[in-house]
Amino acid sequence: MALWNLGSINADMVYTVPHLPNPGETLAARDMARFLGGKGANMSVAAARGACHVHHIGAVGKDGRWAVERLTEYGVDARFIVESEAATGHAIIAVEPGGENQILIHPGANRAIPEDLIGRALSSAQAGDWLLMQNETNGQAQAARIARDMGLRVAYAAAPFSGEAVAELLPYLDLLILNAVEAAQLEAATGKGPAELPVPHVIVTMGPAGARVFETGTREVTGFPAMDVEAVDTTGAGDTFTGHVLAGLDRGLPMAQALTQGLRAAAIMVTRRGTADVIPDLKDIQDLFGPR
């Protein structure tokens, strides 16, 4: 099987700061580094490192060829990434010593993906493949409709959160992934908690408290603890989790095993500084946590 990811591609400019800046504060960074990032790129790399065949659908500017080359190096099929007149998306990320972050994003080419590209890419998909999306690109509803008509399974990571975007996609989803804040925002917008949504599987991540899976058909809720590690940078941890979960599901793992894989990968990720370039693979997970 395969994963088709309609996803963002960013240049992540990561600044190490003594504390997250307050409103109106000018703050000198202690260090700076550029990484491949964007929720879409992060998830594609994570899924590929989870032994999944990943096709990325997206766009970069004329300044973004390096990002496409980097994705290819990490095992992602980049044939459906096009060059746009818009600048490559980028993020300015401040990270304080405890690992918490503050992020400013410019979407750029991520919001200029040609509609015909989505159709051309998904025409090569097969029934049973996964379509994965986040809220950093255009074309999500179009892609979801095409995927559903073709018999693909559809997953959505609802970040950055928009109640309108989630509501539009709910009828097409097989899997919805949110963090605890996004779950609360969605409940405020729809009046429905995770167990009441019209989606077969809803995952709510809770940082160091782990994650919960809501099987909405049976109303069963299962909690999974997070691994105890010392975090230095939480940037990209949620994307790493999502990519590894989808990789596990695509390989036929039961939800519980796929979710455990995602939590283990995220635990390793928060001990590293950076984004897509430092996402762990299955060997990293096995070396630290042992065989499944």
Summary of the structure (lengths in Angstrom):
residues: 292
radius of gyration: 17.9
end to end distance: 21.6
largest distance: 52.3
contacts: 1066
relative contact order: 0.16
helix: 38%
strand: 26%
